[in-house]
Amino acid sequence: MENRMKNPITVIFRLDGQPHEVIIKETKYFVKELYSANKNVTQHLQCWDLFVGCNVDIFGKVTELKQCDLKTTEWNKFYASFLTEMKNTFIEELKKYERKALEHWINRDHTGKKAGSGNLRALITQVVTLKERLRSYRPLLSDDIVVAFESLL
């Protein structure tokens, strides 16, 4: 059995355009972009893609994010709640026009049990898809729902 020591890695994602920081064993590395460790997609990550439980490519190694600071937790929780409410509003409106059940991926809950584990990118994809579906029945209503929610920000 191989003894694998885990190194704590700290990732500081910068929103101001400066290079992101990756700290391994008290050594700072600066990287311009972070990439997803998902083998199907080689996308560069944005703030909406990062959550506790996601896999990030750190120097060619798959690294799972295990925790985040309090400020990031609150930010993730706020937007996950906001997007979930918007998603539920669209689903309730769509029930008036569609009899068939929604696809499993649209009904899936993307807010995890751990702090900061809301998958915001998946929630955004669900909301955009539901908005487009409602637009085919009630174009003005779909826009009004988005405007109403944006006014809460």
N, C-alpha and C positions, 0 to 999 in steps of 0.2 A: 504494500500500500504506500502510495506516494504522499509524503508530508508536504502539503502546500500551505505556505504562510500567506495570509491575506494582508495586503498593504492597504491601509486606509488612504483613500484618494479624495481630495477635496476639489470640487469643480465650482469655480466662480464664473457664472454666466453674465457677461457684461452687456447691458442694453444700449450703452452709449457709443457703440461702434469700435471701442477699444478691444484689443485682443482678450479673449477669455483666459482665465488662469486655471491651470491644472497643477495641484500641489500633491506630490508623492514623496513621502519620507522627508518632509520639510524642504524639498527642492521645488521651486516654482518654475513652471514651464508656461509659455504664452503661446496660445494657438489662435489663429484667425477665425476658424470655423470648427464647430463640432458636428459630427456626422452620426446618423443612426447606425446601430449595429444590426439592424434588420437586414438579412441577406437579400430580401426581395427588393429593397429600396436603398439607394445610396443618396439619400437626401441630406442636405445640410440642415441642422436643427435650428428652430426658432424657439422663443420663450414658450409658445403654445404646445411645443412637442415634448417639453421636459416635465416629468412628474415622477414621484416615488414609484419605482417599479419598472420604469422604462430602461431600455438597454442603449448605451451610448458607446461608440467606438472611441476608445482612448488609446492612442498609439498602437492600433491594430488589435487590441484586446477588447472583448465584449465586457463592458462594465455596467452592472445594474445599479441604478441610483437607489440608495437605501433610506435616505432621510434628507430633510432640508431644514433650513433655519425657520424661525417663527414668522418672519415677514413673508417669506416665500410660501409658507403653509397657508397663511391668511389670504394671500393673493390668489393662490390656487383654489382655496375653498370658496372664496367670493365668486370667482368666474365660473367655477363648476356649478355652483348653486344657480347663478344667473342663467347660464346656458341650459341647465336642466329645466328650469322653469319655462324658458322660451320654447324648448323642445316639447314639453308637456302641453303648452298652449297650442302649438301647431298640431299636435296629435289630437287634442280635443276638437279642434276645428275641422280637421280632416275626417274625423268620424262621422261628421254630418254629410259628407259627400262620397265617401268610399265605404263599401260594405266589406271588402276583403280585409283580412288581417294584415297589419304591417309586417314587413320583413323582419327577421330576427335581429339583424344588425342595427336596425333603427330603434328597436325596443330595448336593446342592450343598455344596461347601466354602466357608465364609465367613471363612476366615482367609487374609489376603493375605500377600504376600511381604515387604512393608515392615513396619517396626516400628510397632505400634499400629494395624494395619489389620484387626483382627478385628471383623467386624460382629456385635456382641453381640445386637442386637435380632433379627436374622435367626436366629441360633442359638437364642435363647430361643423364638422362634416354632416352629422345628423341634422342639425338645425338648417343648414343650407339646403339639404335634400328635401326636408319637409317643407321649407318655404317655397321651393320651386314646384313641389306637388300641389300645394295650396294655391299657388299663383295660377295654375291652369283652371281652377274653379272660381277663385275670388282674387284677382290681381291686386286690387286696392287694399283688401283686408290683409293680405300677406305683408304688404309694405307697412301698413298701419301697426301691425303687431311688432315689427322690428323697431319702428320709430318709438312706440310706447315703451319698449324695454330700454332702448338707448337713452330715453329721457330719464331713466332711473339712475344712470351712471353718474 
